[in-house]
């Protein structure tokens, strides 16, 4: 039974809405309040961002800050599950704002009709409790990694293509970062993107859901997953594995507090790719 004092903090409707979470000893009324007071950034409202946003909103994360400048395309619909056929041609973030408000009136979607770049990344991350990097290009992934490490904001990065996916979770100053794992940003000509080689619709949905789960655990101070490790999966073979990582002592982002985080990323948006 939910404790009586929870009703002193929530309305009856809110107690009913979040009752299954409040019942968990790891969350309770205090944890649900933490979620309500948190702000999570979602960079990219595509295949990864859509399920992440839905999970965060349904769970009761108070504010979800979303950056994306794309419009919904017909080819997005098999995997970008926030959108429906009538939304084709609309800006994704406008649809996100509507869907979040409909799903949970306790949650506010703070939308931005722009991509995250070197010029706006500091403002995009300001005041966030956690960041979900959900784009389709290496430039933004490295940029968000370097900026989050610089500002000491916990974050997760995922990528999917074909039947494969990977996720890394980073606690700056404590664990290996995306740059520790992958080194220098590779050239990205789009030849390996989902628009070029395809993707199974369930792939980014699974990865984005796991990213949202890491954000929720971070807000609740629960033990993180996928830290000092790269979680990889193959949905064709139903294989799931974890590759151990170590902090790279020569990583520019982790080892140099004065590293110009805004300088490295060569932003290049690929067309109709799976996450974005």
Order of alpha helices (4+ residues) and beta strands (2+ residues): alpha-alpha-alpha-beta-alpha-beta-alpha-beta-alpha-beta-alpha-beta-beta-alpha-alpha-alpha-beta-beta-alpha
